[in-house]
Amino acid sequence: MQEGASPGVLGIPIAVWKALPGTWAAAVARLLAMVEAADKWPDEWLEANVTMIPKASGGTRPQDQRPITVLEVLYRIWAKGITLEWGPVLQSAYLGEAAMGFRAQSGTKHVVQLLADLIELQSRRKEELWLASFDIEKCYDTLPWWGLFGMMAAAGIRQSVVACFADFCRRLRRRFRYGQRDGAPWQAANGAAQGCPASPDELNILLEPFHRWARAQGLGVHVAGMCIPSVSFADDLALVAGSRTDLESLIAAYLEWCALLGLKVTKVQLWWNGDYVQQVEVGDGLVDTQELFFYGGCPYGCSGACGYSESSVSSAAEGVGCHPAYGLCLCLQPWQLCCGAQWCCLR
């Protein structure tokens, strides 16, 4: 932890903890080992403040803020040590290559490089590449404890560690902090606190079953004998497929999986061959595939001036532009029409 980090409710600065002599540091380690052995945290360490940090969007609504929980330093020391302990187990025996957030050699640039390589590969093959990404409302705060702690045990994490995380989450008392004022205490019924050193790993653990299922279905892009149907970075997950039909199947399965976990998907964004297509809202865990994949009508408001119709598709098959007089449309293939710089009608 950096010395300027918040010390937590007890108020002991980080610099003090770092300055402890070896004997005192060993005493702290023994104290944390006793907590883990008892599967129960001291009540004094279960107080935390929640600070709202604006997201990149810069909005002022609650959904535009990221709630960061400032946890007690001793808990953060323990949680950080545990992540270092379980790291080799997760990397070698549990997590696959699709979980790319907060892992060695699997950072943001690696996600970008992977998607760029897939676009180039499919282009050389003269095959399609479909990609859908999702927005989950308050993902970390709504992770179900039954799934989270169950999957941690399945990942090979020691039962005493799982029990300690469960006790901490269930009994943690938080207050929203506004300037120098604290709100009333409250307790969550699910979720992983953003601010906990273990929360990125916890989300990767929970996402891994879906990644494994998607690979087993073989619905993604196949590269050197390996299927790549999904990739995640923190709470952002993207589905990848070589056909619209396969992507529809992956989307339906992912929404069903989120519904099982109680995660609320609010938006889905669609890309085709590296080009952004559009974003649609998700209502009651369902996506209107006709809206997402443009079954009929141009969504860019040209009132049909681009010539989207069965006749224009037929003329496109003959290599004839549908309505060249409007200067809006360019027919590239029998089943693709382009309006301006954006793909408008995919059939």
C-alpha positions, 0 to 999 in steps of 0.5 A: 500500500502507498503511504498516502492511502487512507488509513481506514476508520481506526486512523493509523497512517500507513507509514506507521505500519510500514515503519514497524520493526520486525518483531512488531510486524511478526506480532501483527502477522500472528494476530492475523493468523489468529483471526483466520483460525477463528474464522471471525473478525474483531468488531472494531475492524468491521467499520468502513466508510464509502466514498463516491468517486466519479466515473470517466463519464463525469455524470453526477447521478448515483449510477455515474459514481463508483462506490469505493469502500475504505477498509481497515488497514489490518484487513487490507494487509491480510487480504493482500497477503492472501491474494499473493498466496492464492495467486499461483493456484489461480493462475496455474490450476483454475483461471483460463486465458479468458480472464485478463484483468489484474493478472500478470501478462494479462493487462489492458494492452493484452486485451486490446492486442487480442481483439486487434489480432482477432480482427486481423485474423478474420479479415485475412480469412475473409470471415466475419467477426462479431463482438458484443460487450455488456454493461452490468449495473453496480457489478461488484456491489451485486455479486452474490455471496452464495456464488462467490464463496462457493466458487472460491472453494471450488477454485482450491482456496483454503476453507479457512480463508473462504470463511474469513471472507464470508464473515467479513462481508456479512458483518461489515458495517459501512457508512457513506461519507460526504465531505467530513460527514458520515451517514447512518451505518448499513450492511450489504446482503451481497457484493464484493467491496471495491477497495478490497485487494481481493475483489478483482480476483474474486470477480475473475473466479466468479466469471471463470465458469461462464468462460469454461462453458463458452469454450466447451460450446465451440461458438467462438473464433477458432485459432490454432485449435483453440476456441475464443468465445469470451474475454473479460477485464474486471467487470467488462466482458465481451463475447466473440463469434464468427457468425451472427447465429453463434453470437446470438447463442452466446448472448442468450446464454450470458444473459441467462447466466447473469440472471441466475447470479442476480446481475443486472445487465443494462446495455449491450454494444455490438461490433462487426468486423471491428466497426462499432454498430450500435448500443441497445438497452436491456430490459428485464434481462432480455435483448431485442435481437431484432433491434440489435441486429437490424431486422429491417429498416435503417436505424440512422433516420434516413427514412429509407433513403438508403434504399434498404429493401428486398429489392435493394438487396437483390440489386446489391447481389448484382453489384448495383448501388441501391440509391446512388442518387442520394449519396447515402448508401453503398452496397458491398455484399448481397447481405450488407448495406452501408449508410454513410460511415456506419453499418446500417442494415445487417441481414 
